[in-house]
Amino acid sequence: MKTASRLLQIIALSACFTAQAHGAFSMPGVRQAMRTIDNASQSASQTSATVKIAEAMLS
């Protein structure tokens, strides 16, 4: 599931960059969108690590 999500994000960003390169539209929020995606993936990684630590402690 994580791989599919990452693949969709890459495809979406590639489409946006391609459209901007061809001058189809301007995208002032791309940098913010990339920060949001990065923060979401970091948060998910931290949550996953916390769950693994808790599971190891309970075992």
C-alpha distance matrix in Angstrom:
0.0 3.8 5.4 5.1 6.2 8.6 9.8 10.7 12.5 14.3 15.4 16.6 18.5 20.0 21.2 22.8 24.4 25.8 27.2 28.8 30.3 31.9 33.3 31.7 31.1 31.1 28.2 29.5 26.3 24.0 24.8 24.1 20.7 19.8 21.1 19.0 15.7 16.9 18.0 14.8 12.9 16.0 16.1 12.6 13.7 17.0 15.9 13.8 17.0 19.2 17.6 17.9 21.5 22.3 21.2 23.2 26.2 26.1 26.0
3.8 0.0 3.8 5.5 5.2 6.2 8.6 10.0 10.7 12.4 14.3 15.4 16.6 18.3 20.1 21.3 22.5 24.3 25.9 27.1 28.5 30.5 31.8 30.5 29.8 29.4 26.3 27.4 24.1 21.7 22.1 21.4 18.4 16.9 18.0 16.4 12.9 13.6 14.9 12.1 9.6 12.6 13.3 10.1 10.7 14.3 13.8 11.9 14.7 17.3 16.4 16.6 19.9 21.2 20.5 22.2 25.1 25.6 25.7
5.4 3.8 0.0 3.8 5.4 5.1 6.1 8.6 9.9 10.5 12.2 14.2 15.4 16.3 18.3 20.0 21.0 22.3 24.3 25.7 26.7 28.6 30.3 29.2 28.9 28.7 25.9 27.4 24.5 21.6 22.2 22.2 19.0 17.3 19.0 17.9 14.2 14.8 16.9 14.5 11.8 14.8 16.2 13.3 13.4 17.2 17.2 15.1 17.5 20.5 19.7 19.4 22.7 24.3 23.4 24.8 27.9 28.5 28.3
5.1 5.5 3.8 0.0 3.8 5.5 5.0 6.2 8.6 9.9 10.5 12.2 14.3 15.2 16.5 18.4 20.0 21.0 22.6 24.4 25.6 27.1 28.7 27.2 27.0 27.3 24.6 26.4 23.5 20.9 22.1 21.9 18.4 17.4 19.4 17.9 14.3 15.9 17.9 15.1 13.2 16.7 17.7 14.8 15.8 19.4 19.0 17.3 20.2 22.8 21.7 21.9 25.3 26.6 25.7 27.4 30.4 30.7 30.6
6.2 5.2 5.4 3.8 0.0 3.8 5.4 5.2 6.3 8.7 10.0 10.6 12.4 14.2 15.5 16.7 18.4 20.0 21.3 22.7 24.3 26.1 27.2 25.7 25.0 24.9 22.0 23.4 20.3 17.9 19.0 18.5 15.0 14.2 16.0 14.2 10.7 12.6 14.5 11.6 10.2 13.9 14.7 12.2 13.7 17.1 16.8 15.8 18.8 21.1 20.4 21.1 24.3 25.5 25.1 27.0 29.7 30.1 30.5
8.6 6.2 5.1 5.5 3.8 0.0 3.8 5.5 5.1 6.2 8.7 9.9 10.6 12.2 14.2 15.4 16.4 18.2 20.0 21.1 22.3 24.4 25.8 24.8 24.2 23.8 20.9 22.3 19.4 16.5 17.2 17.3 14.1 12.4 14.5 13.5 9.7 10.9 13.5 11.5 9.3 12.8 14.5 12.5 13.2 16.8 17.3 16.2 18.6 21.3 21.2 21.5 24.4 26.1 25.8 27.3 30.1 31.0 31.2
9.8 8.6 6.1 5.0 5.4 3.8 0.0 3.8 5.4 5.1 6.2 8.6 10.0 10.5 12.3 14.3 15.3 16.3 18.3 20.0 20.9 22.7 24.4 23.3 23.2 23.4 20.9 22.9 20.4 17.4 18.6 19.2 15.8 14.3 17.0 16.3 12.6 14.1 16.9 15.0 13.1 16.5 18.3 16.3 16.9 20.5 21.0 19.7 22.0 24.9 24.5 24.6 27.7 29.4 28.9 30.3 33.3 34.0 34.0
10.7 10.0 8.6 6.2 5.2 5.5 3.8 0.0 3.8 5.4 5.1 6.1 8.6 9.8 10.6 12.3 14.2 15.2 16.5 18.4 19.9 21.3 22.7 21.1 20.8 21.2 18.7 20.8 18.3 15.6 17.5 17.7 14.0 13.4 16.3 15.0 11.7 14.1 16.6 14.5 13.5 17.2 18.5 16.6 18.1 21.4 21.5 20.8 23.5 25.9 25.5 26.2 29.2 30.5 30.2 32.0 34.8 35.3 35.6
12.5 10.7 9.9 8.6 6.3 5.1 5.4 3.8 0.0 3.8 5.5 5.1 6.1 8.4 9.9 10.6 12.2 14.1 15.4 16.5 18.2 20.1 21.2 19.9 19.2 19.0 16.1 17.8 15.2 12.3 13.8 14.1 10.5 9.6 12.6 11.6 8.4 10.8 13.5 11.9 11.2 14.7 16.2 15.1 16.5 19.6 20.2 19.9 22.3 24.7 24.8 25.6 28.3 29.8 29.9 31.6 34.1 35.0 35.6
14.3 12.4 10.5 9.9 8.7 6.2 5.1 5.4 3.8 0.0 3.8 5.5 5.3 6.0 8.5 9.9 10.5 12.0 14.1 15.3 16.2 18.3 19.9 19.1 18.9 18.8 16.4 18.4 16.3 12.9 14.3 15.5 12.3 10.7 14.0 14.0 10.7 12.2 15.6 14.6 13.2 16.4 18.6 17.5 18.2 21.5 22.5 21.9 23.9 26.7 27.0 27.3 30.0 31.8 31.8 33.2 35.9 37.0 37.3
15.4 14.3 12.2 10.5 10.0 8.7 6.2 5.1 5.5 3.8 0.0 3.8 5.6 5.1 6.2 8.7 10.0 10.4 12.2 14.3 15.2 16.6 18.4 17.2 17.5 18.1 16.2 18.8 17.0 13.9 16.1 17.3 14.0 13.1 16.7 16.4 13.4 15.5 18.6 17.4 16.4 19.7 21.6 20.4 21.4 24.7 25.4 24.7 27.1 29.7 29.7 30.1 33.0 34.6 34.5 36.0 38.7 39.6 39.8
16.6 15.4 14.2 12.2 10.6 9.9 8.6 6.1 5.1 5.5 3.8 0.0 3.8 5.4 5.2 6.3 8.7 9.9 10.7 12.4 14.3 15.6 16.7 15.1 14.8 15.3 13.1 15.7 13.8 11.1 13.7 14.5 11.1 11.1 14.7 14.1 11.7 14.4 17.2 16.0 15.9 19.2 20.7 19.9 21.5 24.5 25.0 24.9 27.4 29.7 29.8 30.7 33.4 34.8 35.0 36.7 39.2 40.0 40.6
18.5 16.6 15.4 14.3 12.4 10.6 10.0 8.6 6.1 5.3 5.6 3.8 0.0 3.8 5.4 5.0 6.1 8.5 9.8 10.5 12.1 14.3 15.3 14.5 13.9 13.6 11.2 13.5 11.8 8.5 10.7 12.3 9.4 8.7 12.5 12.8 10.7 12.8 15.9 15.5 15.3 18.2 20.2 19.9 21.0 23.9 25.0 25.1 27.1 29.5 30.1 30.9 33.3 35.0 35.4 36.9 39.3 40.4 41.1
20.0 18.3 16.3 15.2 14.2 12.2 10.5 9.8 8.4 6.0 5.1 5.4 3.8 0.0 3.8 5.4 5.1 6.0 8.5 9.9 10.4 12.4 14.2 13.7 14.1 14.4 12.9 15.6 14.7 11.3 13.5 15.7 13.0 12.0 15.8 16.4 14.2 15.8 19.2 18.9 18.2 21.0 23.3 22.8 23.6 26.6 27.9 27.6 29.5 32.1 32.7 33.1 35.6 37.5 37.7 39.0 41.6 42.8 43.2
21.2 20.1 18.3 16.5 15.5 14.2 12.3 10.6 9.9 8.5 6.2 5.2 5.4 3.8 0.0 3.8 5.5 5.1 6.1 8.6 9.9 10.8 12.4 11.1 11.7 12.9 11.9 15.2 14.5 11.8 14.8 16.5 13.8 13.8 17.6 17.7 15.8 18.1 21.2 20.6 20.3 23.4 25.3 24.7 26.0 29.0 29.8 29.7 31.9 34.3 34.7 35.4 38.0 39.6 39.8 41.4 43.9 44.9 45.4
22.8 21.3 20.0 18.4 16.7 15.4 14.3 12.3 10.6 9.9 8.7 6.3 5.0 5.4 3.8 0.0 3.8 5.4 5.1 6.2 8.6 10.0 10.6 9.5 9.1 9.5 8.1 11.4 10.9 8.4 11.6 13.5 11.2 11.6 15.3 15.7 14.5 16.8 19.6 19.5 19.8 22.6 24.3 24.4 25.7 28.4 29.4 29.7 31.8 34.0 34.7 35.7 38.0 39.6 40.1 41.7 44.0 45.1 45.9
24.4 22.5 21.0 20.0 18.4 16.4 15.3 14.2 12.2 10.5 10.0 8.7 6.1 5.1 5.5 3.8 0.0 3.8 5.5 5.1 6.1 8.7 9.8 10.1 10.1 9.9 9.0 11.8 12.0 9.0 11.4 14.1 12.5 12.0 15.6 16.8 15.6 17.2 20.3 20.7 20.6 23.1 25.3 25.5 26.4 29.0 30.5 30.7 32.4 34.8 35.8 36.5 38.6 40.5 41.1 42.4 44.8 46.1 46.8
25.8 24.3 22.3 21.0 20.0 18.2 16.3 15.2 14.1 12.0 10.4 9.9 8.5 6.0 5.1 5.4 3.8 0.0 3.8 5.4 5.1 6.4 8.7 8.8 10.2 11.3 11.5 14.7 15.3 12.5 15.2 17.8 16.0 15.6 19.3 20.3 18.9 20.6 23.8 23.9 23.6 26.2 28.5 28.3 29.2 32.1 33.4 33.3 35.2 37.7 38.4 39.0 41.4 43.2 43.6 44.9 47.4 48.7 49.1
27.2 25.9 24.3 22.6 21.3 20.0 18.3 16.5 15.4 14.1 12.2 10.7 9.8 8.5 6.1 5.1 5.5 3.8 0.0 3.8 5.5 5.3 6.3 5.3 6.8 8.7 9.5 13.1 14.0 12.1 15.3 17.5 15.8 16.3 19.9 20.5 19.6 21.8 24.6 24.6 24.9 27.6 29.4 29.5 30.8 33.5 34.6 34.8 36.9 39.1 39.8 40.7 43.0 44.7 45.1 46.7 49.1 50.2 50.8
28.8 27.1 25.7 24.4 22.7 21.1 20.0 18.4 16.5 15.3 14.3 12.4 10.5 9.9 8.6 6.2 5.1 5.4 3.8 0.0 3.8 5.3 4.9 5.7 5.7 6.1 7.3 10.5 12.1 10.4 13.1 15.7 14.8 15.2 18.5 19.6 19.2 21.0 23.7 24.3 24.8 27.1 29.1 29.6 30.7 33.1 34.5 35.0 36.8 39.0 40.0 40.9 43.0 44.8 45.5 47.0 49.2 50.5 51.3
30.3 28.5 26.7 25.6 24.3 22.3 20.9 19.9 18.2 16.2 15.2 14.3 12.1 10.4 9.9 8.6 6.1 5.1 5.5 3.8 0.0 3.8 5.4 7.7 8.9 9.4 10.7 13.5 15.3 13.1 15.3 18.3 17.5 17.3 20.6 22.1 21.4 22.7 25.8 26.5 26.5 28.7 31.0 31.4 32.2 34.8 36.4 36.7 38.2 40.7 41.7 42.3 44.4 46.4 47.1 48.3 50.6 52.1 52.7
31.9 30.5 28.6 27.1 26.1 24.4 22.7 21.3 20.1 18.3 16.6 15.6 14.3 12.4 10.8 10.0 8.7 6.4 5.3 5.3 3.8 0.0 3.8 5.6 8.3 10.1 12.3 15.5 17.4 15.7 18.3 21.0 20.0 20.2 23.6 24.8 24.0 25.7 28.7 29.1 29.3 31.7 33.8 34.0 35.0 37.7 39.1 39.3 41.1 43.5 44.3 45.0 47.3 49.1 49.6 51.0 53.4 54.7 55.3
33.3 31.8 30.3 28.7 27.2 25.8 24.4 22.7 21.2 19.9 18.4 16.7 15.3 14.2 12.4 10.6 9.8 8.7 6.3 4.9 5.4 3.8 0.0 3.8 5.5 7.2 10.2 13.1 15.6 14.6 17.3 19.8 19.2 19.9 23.0 24.2 24.0 25.8 28.4 29.0 29.6 31.9 33.8 34.4 35.6 38.0 39.3 39.9 41.7 43.9 44.9 45.8 47.9 49.6 50.4 51.9 54.0 55.3 56.2
31.7 30.5 29.2 27.2 25.7 24.8 23.3 21.1 19.9 19.1 17.2 15.1 14.5 13.7 11.1 9.5 10.1 8.8 5.3 5.7 7.7 5.6 3.8 0.0 3.8 7.2 9.8 13.2 15.1 14.5 17.7 19.6 18.5 19.8 23.0 23.5 23.2 25.6 28.0 28.2 29.0 31.5 33.1 33.4 35.0 37.4 38.4 39.0 41.1 43.2 43.9 45.0 47.3 48.8 49.4 51.1 53.3 54.4 55.2
31.1 29.8 28.9 27.0 25.0 24.2 23.2 20.8 19.2 18.9 17.5 14.8 13.9 14.1 11.7 9.1 10.1 10.2 6.8 5.7 8.9 8.3 5.5 3.8 0.0 3.8 6.5 9.8 11.9 11.9 15.1 16.7 16.0 17.6 20.5 21.0 21.2 23.6 25.7 26.0 27.2 29.6 31.0 31.6 33.4 35.5 36.5 37.4 39.5 41.3 42.2 43.5 45.6 47.0 47.9 49.6 51.6 52.7 53.8
31.1 29.4 28.7 27.3 24.9 23.8 23.4 21.2 19.0 18.8 18.1 15.3 13.6 14.4 12.9 9.5 9.9 11.3 8.7 6.1 9.4 10.1 7.2 7.2 3.8 0.0 3.8 6.3 9.1 9.4 12.2 13.9 13.9 15.5 18.0 18.8 19.6 21.6 23.5 24.3 25.7 27.7 29.1 30.2 31.8 33.7 34.9 36.0 37.9 39.6 40.8 42.2 44.0 45.4 46.6 48.2 50.0 51.3 52.6
28.2 26.3 25.9 24.6 22.0 20.9 20.9 18.7 16.1 16.4 16.2 13.1 11.2 12.9 11.9 8.1 9.0 11.5 9.5 7.3 10.7 12.3 10.2 9.8 6.5 3.8 0.0 3.8 5.5 5.8 8.8 10.2 10.1 12.0 14.3 15.0 15.9 18.0 19.8 20.6 22.1 24.0 25.4 26.5 28.2 30.0 31.2 32.4 34.3 35.8 37.1 38.6 40.3 41.7 42.9 44.6 46.4 47.6 49.0
29.5 27.4 27.4 26.4 23.4 22.3 22.9 20.8 17.8 18.4 18.8 15.7 13.5 15.6 15.2 11.4 11.8 14.7 13.1 10.5 13.5 15.5 13.1 13.2 9.8 6.3 3.8 0.0 3.8 5.8 7.4 8.4 9.7 11.6 13.0 14.1 15.8 17.4 18.7 20.1 21.9 23.3 24.5 26.1 27.8 29.1 30.5 32.1 33.7 35.1 36.6 38.2 39.7 41.0 42.6 44.2 45.7 47.1 48.7
26.3 24.1 24.5 23.5 20.3 19.4 20.4 18.3 15.2 16.3 17.0 13.8 11.8 14.7 14.5 10.9 12.0 15.3 14.0 12.1 15.3 17.4 15.6 15.1 11.9 9.1 5.5 3.8 0.0 3.8 5.5 5.2 6.1 8.7 9.9 10.4 12.3 14.2 15.3 16.4 18.4 19.9 20.9 22.5 24.3 25.7 26.9 28.5 30.3 31.5 33.0 34.7 36.2 37.4 38.9 40.7 42.1 43.5 45.1
24.0 21.7 21.6 20.9 17.9 16.5 17.4 15.6 12.3 12.9 13.9 11.1 8.5 11.3 11.8 8.4 9.0 12.5 12.1 10.4 13.1 15.7 14.6 14.5 11.9 9.4 5.8 5.8 3.8 0.0 3.8 5.4 5.0 6.2 8.6 9.7 10.5 12.2 14.2 15.2 16.5 18.3 19.8 21.1 22.5 24.3 25.7 26.9 28.6 30.3 31.7 33.0 34.7 36.2 37.5 39.0 40.8 42.2 43.5
24.8 22.1 22.2 22.1 19.0 17.2 18.6 17.5 13.8 14.3 16.1 13.7 10.7 13.5 14.8 11.6 11.4 15.2 15.3 13.1 15.3 18.3 17.3 17.7 15.1 12.2 8.8 7.4 5.5 3.8 0.0 3.8 5.4 5.2 6.3 8.7 10.0 10.6 12.4 14.3 15.5 16.5 18.3 20.1 21.2 22.6 24.4 25.8 27.0 28.7 30.5 31.7 33.1 34.7 36.3 37.6 39.2 40.9 42.3
24.1 21.4 22.2 21.9 18.5 17.3 19.2 17.7 14.1 15.5 17.3 14.5 12.3 15.7 16.5 13.5 14.1 17.8 17.5 15.7 18.3 21.0 19.8 19.6 16.7 13.9 10.2 8.4 5.2 5.4 3.8 0.0 3.8 5.4 5.0 6.2 8.7 9.8 10.5 12.3 14.3 15.2 16.3 18.3 19.9 20.9 22.4 24.3 25.7 26.8 28.6 30.3 31.5 32.9 34.6 36.1 37.5 39.0 40.7
20.7 18.4 19.0 18.4 15.0 14.1 15.8 14.0 10.5 12.3 14.0 11.1 9.4 13.0 13.8 11.2 12.5 16.0 15.8 14.8 17.5 20.0 19.2 18.5 16.0 13.9 10.1 9.7 6.1 5.0 5.4 3.8 0.0 3.8 5.4 5.0 6.2 8.6 9.8 10.5 12.4 14.2 15.3 16.6 18.4 20.0 21.1 22.6 24.4 25.8 27.1 28.7 30.4 31.7 33.0 34.7 36.3 37.6 39.1
19.8 16.9 17.3 17.4 14.2 12.4 14.3 13.4 9.6 10.7 13.1 11.1 8.7 12.0 13.8 11.6 12.0 15.6 16.3 15.2 17.3 20.2 19.9 19.8 17.6 15.5 12.0 11.6 8.7 6.2 5.2 5.4 3.8 0.0 3.8 5.4 5.1 6.1 8.6 9.9 10.6 12.2 14.2 15.4 16.5 18.3 20.0 21.1 22.5 24.4 25.9 27.1 28.7 30.3 31.6 33.0 34.8 36.3 37.6
21.1 18.0 19.0 19.4 16.0 14.5 17.0 16.3 12.6 14.0 16.7 14.7 12.5 15.8 17.6 15.3 15.6 19.3 19.9 18.5 20.6 23.6 23.0 23.0 20.5 18.0 14.3 13.0 9.9 8.6 6.3 5.0 5.4 3.8 0.0 3.8 5.5 5.0 6.1 8.5 9.9 10.4 12.1 14.2 15.3 16.3 18.2 19.8 21.0 22.4 24.3 25.7 26.9 28.5 30.2 31.5 32.9 34.6 36.2
19.0 16.4 17.9 17.9 14.2 13.5 16.3 15.0 11.6 14.0 16.4 14.1 12.8 16.4 17.7 15.7 16.8 20.3 20.5 19.6 22.1 24.8 24.2 23.5 21.0 18.8 15.0 14.1 10.4 9.7 8.7 6.2 5.0 5.4 3.8 0.0 3.8 5.4 5.1 6.1 8.7 9.9 10.5 12.3 14.2 15.3 16.4 18.3 20.0 21.1 22.6 24.4 25.8 27.0 28.6 30.3 31.7 33.0 34.7
15.7 12.9 14.2 14.3 10.7 9.7 12.6 11.7 8.4 10.7 13.4 11.7 10.7 14.2 15.8 14.5 15.6 18.9 19.6 19.2 21.4 24.0 24.0 23.2 21.2 19.6 15.9 15.8 12.3 10.5 10.0 8.7 6.2 5.1 5.5 3.8 0.0 3.8 5.5 5.1 6.2 8.6 9.9 10.6 12.3 14.3 15.4 16.5 18.4 20.1 21.2 22.6 24.5 25.9 27.0 28.7 30.5 31.8 33.1
16.9 13.6 14.8 15.9 12.6 10.9 14.1 14.1 10.8 12.2 15.5 14.4 12.8 15.8 18.1 16.8 17.2 20.6 21.8 21.0 22.7 25.7 25.8 25.6 23.6 21.6 18.0 17.4 14.2 12.2 10.6 9.8 8.6 6.1 5.0 5.4 3.8 0.0 3.8 5.4 5.2 6.2 8.6 9.9 10.6 12.3 14.2 15.3 16.5 18.4 20.1 21.2 22.6 24.4 25.8 27.0 28.7 30.4 31.7
18.0 14.9 16.9 17.9 14.5 13.5 16.9 16.6 13.5 15.6 18.6 17.2 15.9 19.2 21.2 19.6 20.3 23.8 24.6 23.7 25.8 28.7 28.4 28.0 25.7 23.5 19.8 18.7 15.3 14.2 12.4 10.5 9.8 8.6 6.1 5.1 5.5 3.8 0.0 3.8 5.5 5.1 6.0 8.6 9.8 10.5 12.2 14.1 15.3 16.4 18.3 20.0 21.1 22.5 24.3 25.7 27.0 28.7 30.3
14.8 12.1 14.5 15.1 11.6 11.5 15.0 14.5 11.9 14.6 17.4 16.0 15.5 18.9 20.6 19.5 20.7 23.9 24.6 24.3 26.5 29.1 29.0 28.2 26.0 24.3 20.6 20.1 16.4 15.2 14.3 12.3 10.5 9.9 8.5 6.1 5.1 5.4 3.8 0.0 3.8 5.5 5.1 6.2 8.6 9.9 10.6 12.2 14.3 15.4 16.6 18.4 20.1 21.1 22.6 24.4 25.9 27.1 28.7
12.9 9.6 11.8 13.2 10.2 9.3 13.1 13.5 11.2 13.2 16.4 15.9 15.3 18.2 20.3 19.8 20.6 23.6 24.9 24.8 26.5 29.3 29.6 29.0 27.2 25.7 22.1 21.9 18.4 16.5 15.5 14.3 12.4 10.6 9.9 8.7 6.2 5.2 5.5 3.8 0.0 3.8 5.4 5.1 6.2 8.7 9.9 10.5 12.3 14.3 15.4 16.5 18.4 20.0 21.1 22.6 24.5 25.9 27.0
16.0 12.6 14.8 16.7 13.9 12.8 16.5 17.2 14.7 16.4 19.7 19.2 18.2 21.0 23.4 22.6 23.1 26.2 27.6 27.1 28.7 31.7 31.9 31.5 29.6 27.7 24.0 23.3 19.9 18.3 16.5 15.2 14.2 12.2 10.4 9.9 8.6 6.2 5.1 5.5 3.8 0.0 3.8 5.4 5.0 6.2 8.6 9.8 10.5 12.3 14.3 15.3 16.5 18.4 20.0 21.1 22.6 24.5 25.8
16.1 13.3 16.2 17.7 14.7 14.5 18.3 18.5 16.2 18.6 21.6 20.7 20.2 23.3 25.3 24.3 25.3 28.5 29.4 29.1 31.0 33.8 33.8 33.1 31.0 29.1 25.4 24.5 20.9 19.8 18.3 16.3 15.3 14.2 12.1 10.5 9.9 8.6 6.0 5.1 5.4 3.8 0.0 3.8 5.4 5.1 6.2 8.6 9.9 10.6 12.4 14.3 15.4 16.5 18.4 20.0 21.2 22.7 24.5
12.6 10.1 13.3 14.8 12.2 12.5 16.3 16.6 15.1 17.5 20.4 19.9 19.9 22.8 24.7 24.4 25.5 28.3 29.5 29.6 31.4 34.0 34.4 33.4 31.6 30.2 26.5 26.1 22.5 21.1 20.1 18.3 16.6 15.4 14.2 12.3 10.6 9.9 8.6 6.2 5.1 5.4 3.8 0.0 3.8 5.5 5.1 6.1 8.6 9.9 10.6 12.3 14.3 15.4 16.5 18.4 20.1 21.2 22.6
13.7 10.7 13.4 15.8 13.7 13.2 16.9 18.1 16.5 18.2 21.4 21.5 21.0 23.6 26.0 25.7 26.4 29.2 30.8 30.7 32.2 35.0 35.6 35.0 33.4 31.8 28.2 27.8 24.3 22.5 21.2 19.9 18.4 16.5 15.3 14.2 12.3 10.6 9.8 8.6 6.2 5.0 5.4 3.8 0.0 3.8 5.5 5.1 6.1 8.6 9.9 10.6 12.3 14.3 15.3 16.5 18.5 20.1 21.1
17.0 14.3 17.2 19.4 17.1 16.8 20.5 21.4 19.6 21.5 24.7 24.5 23.9 26.6 29.0 28.4 29.0 32.1 33.5 33.1 34.8 37.7 38.0 37.4 35.5 33.7 30.0 29.1 25.7 24.3 22.6 20.9 20.0 18.3 16.3 15.3 14.3 12.3 10.5 9.9 8.7 6.2 5.1 5.5 3.8 0.0 3.8 5.4 5.1 6.2 8.7 9.9 10.6 12.3 14.2 15.3 16.6 18.5 20.1
15.9 13.8 17.2 19.0 16.8 17.3 21.0 21.5 20.2 22.5 25.4 25.0 25.0 27.9 29.8 29.4 30.5 33.4 34.6 34.5 36.4 39.1 39.3 38.4 36.5 34.9 31.2 30.5 26.9 25.7 24.4 22.4 21.1 20.0 18.2 16.4 15.4 14.2 12.2 10.6 9.9 8.6 6.2 5.1 5.5 3.8 0.0 3.8 5.4 5.1 6.2 8.7 9.9 10.6 12.3 14.3 15.4 16.6 18.5
13.8 11.9 15.1 17.3 15.8 16.2 19.7 20.8 19.9 21.9 24.7 24.9 25.1 27.6 29.7 29.7 30.7 33.3 34.8 35.0 36.7 39.3 39.9 39.0 37.4 36.0 32.4 32.1 28.5 26.9 25.8 24.3 22.6 21.1 19.8 18.3 16.5 15.3 14.1 12.2 10.5 9.8 8.6 6.1 5.1 5.4 3.8 0.0 3.8 5.5 5.2 6.3 8.7 9.9 10.6 12.3 14.4 15.4 16.6
17.0 14.7 17.5 20.2 18.8 18.6 22.0 23.5 22.3 23.9 27.1 27.4 27.1 29.5 31.9 31.8 32.4 35.2 36.9 36.8 38.2 41.1 41.7 41.1 39.5 37.9 34.3 33.7 30.3 28.6 27.0 25.7 24.4 22.5 21.0 20.0 18.4 16.5 15.3 14.3 12.3 10.5 9.9 8.6 6.1 5.1 5.4 3.8 0.0 3.8 5.5 5.1 6.2 8.6 9.9 10.6 12.4 14.3 15.4
19.2 17.3 20.5 22.8 21.1 21.3 24.9 25.9 24.7 26.7 29.7 29.7 29.5 32.1 34.3 34.0 34.8 37.7 39.1 39.0 40.7 43.5 43.9 43.2 41.3 39.6 35.8 35.1 31.5 30.3 28.7 26.8 25.8 24.4 22.4 21.1 20.1 18.4 16.4 15.4 14.3 12.3 10.6 9.9 8.6 6.2 5.1 5.5 3.8 0.0 3.8 5.5 5.1 6.2 8.6 9.9 10.6 12.4 14.4
17.6 16.4 19.7 21.7 20.4 21.2 24.5 25.5 24.8 27.0 29.7 29.8 30.1 32.7 34.7 34.7 35.8 38.4 39.8 40.0 41.7 44.3 44.9 43.9 42.2 40.8 37.1 36.6 33.0 31.7 30.5 28.6 27.1 25.9 24.3 22.6 21.2 20.1 18.3 16.6 15.4 14.3 12.4 10.6 9.9 8.7 6.2 5.2 5.5 3.8 0.0 3.8 5.5 5.1 6.1 8.6 9.9 10.6 12.3
17.9 16.6 19.4 21.9 21.1 21.5 24.6 26.2 25.6 27.3 30.1 30.7 30.9 33.1 35.4 35.7 36.5 39.0 40.7 40.9 42.3 45.0 45.8 45.0 43.5 42.2 38.6 38.2 34.7 33.0 31.7 30.3 28.7 27.1 25.7 24.4 22.6 21.2 20.0 18.4 16.5 15.3 14.3 12.3 10.6 9.9 8.7 6.3 5.1 5.5 3.8 0.0 3.8 5.4 5.1 6.1 8.6 9.9 10.6
21.5 19.9 22.7 25.3 24.3 24.4 27.7 29.2 28.3 30.0 33.0 33.4 33.3 35.6 38.0 38.0 38.6 41.4 43.0 43.0 44.4 47.3 47.9 47.3 45.6 44.0 40.3 39.7 36.2 34.7 33.1 31.5 30.4 28.7 26.9 25.8 24.5 22.6 21.1 20.1 18.4 16.5 15.4 14.3 12.3 10.6 9.9 8.7 6.2 5.1 5.5 3.8 0.0 3.8 5.4 5.1 6.2 8.7 10.0
22.3 21.2 24.3 26.6 25.5 26.1 29.4 30.5 29.8 31.8 34.6 34.8 35.0 37.5 39.6 39.6 40.5 43.2 44.7 44.8 46.4 49.1 49.6 48.8 47.0 45.4 41.7 41.0 37.4 36.2 34.7 32.9 31.7 30.3 28.5 27.0 25.9 24.4 22.5 21.1 20.0 18.4 16.5 15.4 14.3 12.3 10.6 9.9 8.6 6.2 5.1 5.4 3.8 0.0 3.8 5.4 5.1 6.3 8.7
21.2 20.5 23.4 25.7 25.1 25.8 28.9 30.2 29.9 31.8 34.5 35.0 35.4 37.7 39.8 40.1 41.1 43.6 45.1 45.5 47.1 49.6 50.4 49.4 47.9 46.6 42.9 42.6 38.9 37.5 36.3 34.6 33.0 31.6 30.2 28.6 27.0 25.8 24.3 22.6 21.1 20.0 18.4 16.5 15.3 14.2 12.3 10.6 9.9 8.6 6.1 5.1 5.4 3.8 0.0 3.8 5.4 5.1 6.2
23.2 22.2 24.8 27.4 27.0 27.3 30.3 32.0 31.6 33.2 36.0 36.7 36.9 39.0 41.4 41.7 42.4 44.9 46.7 47.0 48.3 51.0 51.9 51.1 49.6 48.2 44.6 44.2 40.7 39.0 37.6 36.1 34.7 33.0 31.5 30.3 28.7 27.0 25.7 24.4 22.6 21.1 20.0 18.4 16.5 15.3 14.3 12.3 10.6 9.9 8.6 6.1 5.1 5.4 3.8 0.0 3.8 5.5 5.2
26.2 25.1 27.9 30.4 29.7 30.1 33.3 34.8 34.1 35.9 38.7 39.2 39.3 41.6 43.9 44.0 44.8 47.4 49.1 49.2 50.6 53.4 54.0 53.3 51.6 50.0 46.4 45.7 42.1 40.8 39.2 37.5 36.3 34.8 32.9 31.7 30.5 28.7 27.0 25.9 24.5 22.6 21.2 20.1 18.5 16.6 15.4 14.4 12.4 10.6 9.9 8.6 6.2 5.1 5.4 3.8 0.0 3.8 5.6
26.1 25.6 28.5 30.7 30.1 31.0 34.0 35.3 35.0 37.0 39.6 40.0 40.4 42.8 44.9 45.1 46.1 48.7 50.2 50.5 52.1 54.7 55.3 54.4 52.7 51.3 47.6 47.1 43.5 42.2 40.9 39.0 37.6 36.3 34.6 33.0 31.8 30.4 28.7 27.1 25.9 24.5 22.7 21.2 20.1 18.5 16.6 15.4 14.3 12.4 10.6 9.9 8.7 6.3 5.1 5.5 3.8 0.0 3.8
26.0 25.7 28.3 30.6 30.5 31.2 34.0 35.6 35.6 37.3 39.8 40.6 41.1 43.2 45.4 45.9 46.8 49.1 50.8 51.3 52.7 55.3 56.2 55.2 53.8 52.6 49.0 48.7 45.1 43.5 42.3 40.7 39.1 37.6 36.2 34.7 33.1 31.7 30.3 28.7 27.0 25.8 24.5 22.6 21.1 20.1 18.5 16.6 15.4 14.4 12.3 10.6 10.0 8.7 6.2 5.2 5.6 3.8 0.0
